[in-house]
């Protein structure tokens, strides 16, 4: 193909061809022949205009006679309408009665790799941003359900978890117990040692409860110096034993800056059949009141025969 360069004859990474105005292939190098359907045989001397998909050959042939630097420049789709096609970036121009085609296969391949790489990078960045967003949303949700002082669940966490667990028991027939704890004489701690000392007691008690519960248990601060631990799939005897473990551990621990132990009273209940959250918490609160009334620093099981409305818990 002397009309291009001598080297183009053997280059498979460049497609070069010369056609007449009717689309008959006059000359072509191996790179261009690779773009044509195999079943076309030796297309030199044959009309191959139909293999120019986009732009169509008629549009390319309609160009005016131009210098090599002008003409059509852009994407060329060449192949069989009903079969395999190849899109590459090329240059088509007219010289007298000849239509000349030159396209760079290798550069297109590299461009496609670059596009694919950029696309993958964009997809990765989008996926990473999505993961970060979900992580951030998870953090915000966790923060909204966490007591800022003790880092256990807050009252909102308790309400959500309690509703979920009661629903589970109703569906599966499982069990649910809860332990309510109230630090004894907590107002005296604040009055004598200051609110900073009171905060230290709350923080330490929350950490103690967390350290002695299962991953499936839910530890929450109900308000003030009161904590509630929900224990799914637990019967009353097990919950009473766990409450006693909490009580003895707290009573044996020296908490700074007090320099002496503090104690807590506990009420424990197992969810009754058909019982709602309000009744369940009311029975636990009543049991806690009885523990306080009996001398504090003790564990009392809820008594379903006592109406919570008949009792007023004390600090």
RAMORA-V672759 format. One record per residue. RES is the residue in three letters. SS is DSSP state (hx for helix, st for strand, lp for the rest). PSI is psi in radians with two decimals (NA if undefined). OMEGA is omega in whole degrees, -180 to 180 (* if undefined). Layout:
res->RES ss->SS psi->PSI omega->OMEGA
res->RES ss->SS psi->PSI omega->OMEGA
This chain:
res->UNK ss->lp psi->1.35 omega->-175
res->UNK ss->lp psi->-0.30 omega->-179
res->UNK ss->lp psi->-0.32 omega->174
res->UNK ss->lp psi->-1.79 omega->172
res->UNK ss->lp psi->2.78 omega->180
res->UNK ss->hx psi->-0.65 omega->-176
res->UNK ss->hx psi->-0.45 omega->-177
res->UNK ss->hx psi->-0.43 omega->-177
res->UNK ss->hx psi->-0.61 omega->-175
res->UNK ss->hx psi->0.08 omega->-176
res->UNK ss->lp psi->2.12 omega->179
res->UNK ss->lp psi->-0.19 omega->-179
res->UNK ss->lp psi->-0.02 omega->177
res->UNK ss->st psi->2.33 omega->177
res->UNK ss->st psi->2.15 omega->-179
res->UNK ss->st psi->2.40 omega->-179
res->UNK ss->st psi->2.72 omega->174
res->UNK ss->st psi->2.25 omega->179
res->UNK ss->st psi->2.77 omega->173
res->UNK ss->st psi->3.11 omega->-175
res->UNK ss->lp psi->-0.30 omega->178
res->UNK ss->lp psi->0.00 omega->179
res->UNK ss->lp psi->0.21 omega->177
res->UNK ss->st psi->2.29 omega->-178
res->UNK ss->st psi->2.07 omega->-180
res->UNK ss->st psi->-0.76 omega->180
res->UNK ss->st psi->2.63 omega->178
res->UNK ss->st psi->2.52 omega->175
res->UNK ss->lp psi->2.96 omega->-178
res->UNK ss->hx psi->-0.58 omega->-180
res->UNK ss->hx psi->-0.71 omega->179
res->UNK ss->hx psi->-0.70 omega->-179
res->UNK ss->hx psi->-0.50 omega->179
res->UNK ss->lp psi->-0.35 omega->-180
res->UNK ss->lp psi->-0.33 omega->-175
res->UNK ss->lp psi->2.66 omega->178
res->UNK ss->lp psi->2.45 omega->-178
res->UNK ss->hx psi->-0.68 omega->-175
res->UNK ss->hx psi->-0.07 omega->179
res->UNK ss->hx psi->-0.12 omega->177
res->UNK ss->lp psi->-2.48 omega->176
res->UNK ss->lp psi->1.79 omega->-172
res->UNK ss->lp psi->-0.14 omega->-180
res->UNK ss->lp psi->2.21 omega->-177
res->UNK ss->lp psi->-0.11 omega->179
res->UNK ss->lp psi->2.74 omega->179
res->UNK ss->st psi->2.07 omega->-176
res->UNK ss->lp psi->0.33 omega->-177
res->UNK ss->hx psi->-0.57 omega->-177
res->UNK ss->hx psi->-0.31 omega->-179
res->UNK ss->hx psi->-0.11 omega->175
res->UNK ss->st psi->1.78 omega->-173
res->UNK ss->st psi->-0.91 omega->-177
res->UNK ss->st psi->2.02 omega->-3
res->UNK ss->lp psi->2.80 omega->176
res->UNK ss->lp psi->2.72 omega->-176
res->UNK ss->hx psi->-0.60 omega->-179
res->UNK ss->hx psi->-0.73 omega->180
res->UNK ss->hx psi->-0.67 omega->179
res->UNK ss->hx psi->-0.68 omega->-179
res->UNK ss->hx psi->-0.34 omega->-178
res->UNK ss->lp psi->-0.05 omega->-180
res->UNK ss->lp psi->2.68 omega->175
res->UNK ss->lp psi->2.83 omega->176
res->UNK ss->st psi->2.09 omega->-176
res->UNK ss->lp psi->2.95 omega->172
res->UNK ss->lp psi->2.89 omega->-176
res->UNK ss->lp psi->-0.45 omega->-178
res->UNK ss->lp psi->-0.19 omega->-178
res->UNK ss->lp psi->-2.82 omega->180
res->UNK ss->lp psi->-2.89 omega->-179
res->UNK ss->st psi->2.29 omega->174
res->UNK ss->st psi->2.23 omega->-180
res->UNK ss->st psi->-2.78 omega->-178
res->UNK ss->st psi->2.40 omega->176
res->UNK ss->st psi->2.26 omega->174
res->UNK ss->st psi->2.05 omega->-175
res->UNK ss->st psi->2.41 omega->179
res->UNK ss->st psi->-2.68 omega->-177
res->UNK ss->lp psi->2.25 omega->180
res->UNK ss->lp psi->-0.68 omega->-176
res->UNK ss->lp psi->0.05 omega->-176
res->UNK ss->lp psi->-2.37 omega->-175
res->UNK ss->lp psi->2.38 omega->175
res->UNK ss->st psi->2.85 omega->179
res->UNK ss->st psi->2.26 omega->178
res->UNK ss->st psi->2.24 omega->-178
res->UNK ss->st psi->2.87 omega->-180
res->UNK ss->st psi->2.26 omega->-175
res->UNK ss->st psi->-3.07 omega->-178
res->UNK ss->st psi->2.19 omega->179
res->UNK ss->st psi->2.22 omega->179
res->UNK ss->st psi->2.87 omega->-177
res->UNK ss->st psi->2.36 omega->174
res->UNK ss->st psi->1.92 omega->-176
res->UNK ss->lp psi->-2.06 omega->-178
res->UNK ss->lp psi->0.12 omega->-176
res->UNK ss->st psi->2.48 omega->174
res->UNK ss->st psi->2.11 omega->-175
res->UNK ss->st psi->2.37 omega->-175
res->UNK ss->st psi->2.31 omega->177
res->UNK ss->st psi->2.17 omega->-180
res->UNK ss->st psi->2.58 omega->-177
res->UNK ss->st psi->1.79 omega->-177
res->UNK ss->hx psi->-0.78 omega->-175
res->UNK ss->hx psi->-0.72 omega->-180
res->UNK ss->hx psi->-0.66 omega->177
res->UNK ss->hx psi->-0.76 omega->180
res->UNK ss->hx psi->-0.80 omega->179
res->UNK ss->hx psi->-0.66 omega->179
res->UNK ss->hx psi->-0.71 omega->179
res->UNK ss->hx psi->-0.67 omega->176
res->UNK ss->hx psi->-0.73 omega->179
res->UNK ss->hx psi->-0.75 omega->179
res->UNK ss->hx psi->-0.76 omega->180
res->UNK ss->hx psi->-0.74 omega->180
res->UNK ss->hx psi->-0.77 omega->178
res->UNK ss->hx psi->-0.71 omega->180
res->UNK ss->hx psi->-0.77 omega->179
res->UNK ss->hx psi->-0.70 omega->179
res->UNK ss->hx psi->-0.70 omega->178
res->UNK ss->hx psi->-0.74 omega->179
res->UNK ss->hx psi->-0.72 omega->179
res->UNK ss->hx psi->-0.75 omega->180
res->UNK ss->hx psi->-0.71 omega->179
res->UNK ss->hx psi->-0.73 omega->179
res->UNK ss->hx psi->-0.73 omega->180
res->UNK ss->hx psi->-0.71 omega->178
res->UNK ss->hx psi->-0.66 omega->179
res->UNK ss->hx psi->-0.74 omega->178
res->UNK ss->hx psi->-0.76 omega->180
res->UNK ss->hx psi->-0.67 omega->179
res->UNK ss->hx psi->-0.78 omega->179
res->UNK ss->hx psi->-0.67 omega->178
res->UNK ss->hx psi->-0.74 omega->179
res->UNK ss->hx psi->-0.73 omega->178
res->UNK ss->hx psi->-0.70 omega->178
res->UNK ss->hx psi->-0.71 omega->179
res->UNK ss->hx psi->-0.75 omega->180
res->UNK ss->hx psi->-0.71 omega->178
res->UNK ss->hx psi->-0.76 omega->180
res->UNK ss->hx psi->-0.70 omega->178
res->UNK ss->hx psi->-0.69 omega->-179
res->UNK ss->hx psi->-0.30 omega->-178
res->UNK ss->lp psi->0.19 omega->-175
res->UNK ss->st psi->2.37 omega->174
res->UNK ss->lp psi->2.16 omega->-172
res->UNK ss->lp psi->-0.47 omega->-178
res->UNK ss->lp psi->-0.94 omega->-172
res->UNK ss->lp psi->-0.26 omega->-180
res->UNK ss->lp psi->0.24 omega->168
res->UNK ss->lp psi->3.13 omega->179
res->UNK ss->st psi->2.66 omega->178
res->UNK ss->lp psi->-3.00 omega->-177
res->UNK ss->hx psi->-0.63 omega->178
res->UNK ss->hx psi->-0.71 omega->177
res->UNK ss->hx psi->-0.76 omega->179
res->UNK ss->hx psi->-0.81 omega->-178
res->UNK ss->hx psi->-0.76 omega->180
res->UNK ss->hx psi->-0.84 omega->-178
res->UNK ss->hx psi->-0.70 omega->-179
res->UNK ss->hx psi->-0.74 omega->178
res->UNK ss->hx psi->-0.73 omega->180
res->UNK ss->hx psi->-0.77 omega->-177
res->UNK ss->hx psi->-0.66 omega->177
res->UNK ss->hx psi->-0.70 omega->177
res->UNK ss->hx psi->-0.71 omega->179
res->UNK ss->hx psi->-0.76 omega->-180
res->UNK ss->hx psi->-0.70 omega->180
res->UNK ss->hx psi->-0.58 omega->-179
res->UNK ss->hx psi->-0.75 omega->-171
res->UNK ss->hx psi->-0.23 omega->-178
res->UNK ss->lp psi->0.32 omega->179
res->UNK ss->lp psi->-2.86 omega->-178
res->UNK ss->lp psi->2.78 omega->177
res->UNK ss->st psi->2.27 omega->174
res->UNK ss->st psi->2.76 omega->176
res->UNK ss->st psi->2.55 omega->177
res->UNK ss->st psi->2.20 omega->174
res->UNK ss->st psi->2.24 omega->-179
res->UNK ss->st psi->2.44 omega->177
res->UNK ss->st psi->2.13 omega->-177
res->UNK ss->st psi->2.27 omega->-177
res->UNK ss->lp psi->2.42 omega->175
res->UNK ss->lp psi->0.69 omega->-176
res->UNK ss->hx psi->-0.60 omega->179
res->UNK ss->hx psi->-0.64 omega->179
res->UNK ss->hx psi->-0.66 omega->177
res->UNK ss->hx psi->-0.83 omega->179
res->UNK ss->hx psi->-0.72 omega->-177
res->UNK ss->hx psi->-0.69 omega->-175
res->UNK ss->hx psi->-0.78 omega->-172
res->UNK ss->hx psi->-0.18 omega->-180
res->UNK ss->lp psi->2.82 omega->-177
res->UNK ss->hx psi->-0.44 omega->176
res->UNK ss->hx psi->-0.71 omega->177
res->UNK ss->hx psi->-0.69 omega->177
res->UNK ss->hx psi->-0.70 omega->177
res->UNK ss->hx psi->-0.69 omega->179
res->UNK ss->hx psi->-0.68 omega->179
res->UNK ss->hx psi->-0.79 omega->-180
res->UNK ss->hx psi->-0.78 omega->-180
res->UNK ss->hx psi->-0.78 omega->-178
res->UNK ss->hx psi->-0.68 omega->-180
res->UNK ss->hx psi->-0.72 omega->177
res->UNK ss->hx psi->-0.73 omega->179
res->UNK ss->hx psi->-0.67 omega->179
res->UNK ss->hx psi->-0.80 omega->179
res->UNK ss->hx psi->-0.74 omega->180
res->UNK ss->hx psi->-0.65 omega->-175
res->UNK ss->hx psi->-0.31 omega->-175
res->UNK ss->lp psi->0.35 omega->177
res->UNK ss->lp psi->2.87 omega->179
res->UNK ss->lp psi->2.82 omega->176
res->UNK ss->lp psi->-0.47 omega->-179
res->UNK ss->lp psi->-0.23 omega->178
res->UNK ss->lp psi->2.68 omega->-179
res->UNK ss->st psi->2.00 omega->180
res->UNK ss->st psi->2.22 omega->-178
res->UNK ss->st psi->2.70 omega->171
res->UNK ss->st psi->2.03 omega->-175
res->UNK ss->st psi->-0.49 omega->-180
res->UNK ss->st psi->2.49 omega->180
res->UNK ss->lp psi->-2.15 omega->180
res->UNK ss->lp psi->0.27 omega->-179
res->UNK ss->st psi->2.39 omega->178
res->UNK ss->st psi->2.61 omega->175
res->UNK ss->st psi->2.32 omega->177
res->UNK ss->st psi->2.09 omega->175
res->UNK ss->st psi->2.35 omega->-177
res->UNK ss->st psi->1.61 omega->178
res->UNK ss->st psi->2.67 omega->177
res->UNK ss->lp psi->0.79 omega->-179
res->UNK ss->lp psi->2.38 omega->177
res->UNK ss->lp psi->2.93 omega->-172
res->UNK ss->hx psi->-0.75 omega->-178
res->UNK ss->hx psi->-0.69 omega->179
res->UNK ss->hx psi->-0.72 omega->-180
res->UNK ss->hx psi->-0.67 omega->177
res->UNK ss->hx psi->-0.72 omega->178
res->UNK ss->hx psi->-0.69 omega->179
res->UNK ss->hx psi->-0.71 omega->178
res->UNK ss->hx psi->-0.68 omega->178
res->UNK ss->hx psi->-0.62 omega->176
res->UNK ss->hx psi->-0.75 omega->177
res->UNK ss->hx psi->-0.83 omega->-175
res->UNK ss->hx psi->-0.86 omega->-177
res->UNK ss->hx psi->-0.63 omega->180
res->UNK ss->hx psi->-0.76 omega->180
res->UNK ss->hx psi->-0.74 omega->-178
res->UNK ss->hx psi->-0.39 omega->-178
res->UNK ss->lp psi->-0.02 omega->-172
res->UNK ss->lp psi->2.35 omega->174
res->UNK ss->lp psi->2.20 omega->-177
res->UNK ss->st psi->2.14 omega->177
res->UNK ss->lp psi->2.56 omega->5
res->UNK ss->lp psi->0.26 omega->-179
res->UNK ss->lp psi->-0.67 omega->-177
res->UNK ss->lp psi->0.25 omega->178
res->UNK ss->st psi->2.81 omega->-179
res->UNK ss->lp psi->2.76 omega->167
res->UNK ss->lp psi->2.83 omega->-179
res->UNK ss->lp psi->2.95 omega->179
res->UNK ss->st psi->2.63 omega->175
res->UNK ss->st psi->2.63 omega->-173
res->UNK ss->st psi->2.39 omega->169
res->UNK ss->st psi->2.43 omega->-175
res->UNK ss->st psi->2.43 omega->178
res->UNK ss->st psi->2.68 omega->171
res->UNK ss->st psi->2.39 omega->-179
res->UNK ss->lp psi->2.21 omega->179
res->UNK ss->lp psi->2.78 omega->180
res->UNK ss->lp psi->2.21 omega->178
res->UNK ss->lp psi->0.08 omega->-177
res->UNK ss->lp psi->2.48 omega->177
res->UNK ss->lp psi->3.07 omega->-175
res->UNK ss->hx psi->-0.72 omega->-178
res->UNK ss->hx psi->-0.80 omega->180
res->UNK ss->hx psi->-0.73 omega->-179
res->UNK ss->hx psi->-0.86 omega->180
res->UNK ss->hx psi->-0.61 omega->179
res->UNK ss->hx psi->-0.70 omega->179
res->UNK ss->hx psi->-0.67 omega->178
res->UNK ss->hx psi->-0.72 omega->180
res->UNK ss->hx psi->-0.67 omega->178
res->UNK ss->hx psi->-0.70 omega->178
res->UNK ss->hx psi->-0.68 omega->177
res->UNK ss->hx psi->-0.72 omega->177
res->UNK ss->hx psi->-0.73 omega->180
res->UNK ss->hx psi->-0.65 omega->177
res->UNK ss->hx psi->-0.72 omega->177
res->UNK ss->hx psi->-0.80 omega->-177
res->UNK ss->hx psi->-0.54 omega->-178
res->UNK ss->lp psi->0.01 omega->176
res->UNK ss->lp psi->0.04 omega->178
res->UNK ss->lp psi->3.08 omega->179
res->UNK ss->lp psi->0.85 omega->-180
res->UNK ss->lp psi->2.93 omega->-179
res->UNK ss->st psi->2.25 omega->179
res->UNK ss->st psi->2.34 omega->176
res->UNK ss->st psi->2.55 omega->179
res->UNK ss->lp psi->2.51 omega->177
res->UNK ss->lp psi->1.97 omega->-176
res->UNK ss->lp psi->-0.27 omega->-178
res->UNK ss->lp psi->-0.19 omega->180
res->UNK ss->lp psi->2.21 omega->178
res->UNK ss->lp psi->2.18 omega->-180
res->UNK ss->hx psi->-0.51 omega->-177
res->UNK ss->hx psi->-0.26 omega->-180
res->UNK ss->hx psi->-0.17 omega->-175
res->UNK ss->lp psi->2.55 omega->175
res->UNK ss->lp psi->1.89 omega->-177
res->UNK ss->lp psi->2.59 omega->177
res->UNK ss->lp psi->2.84 omega->-177
res->UNK ss->lp psi->NA omega->*
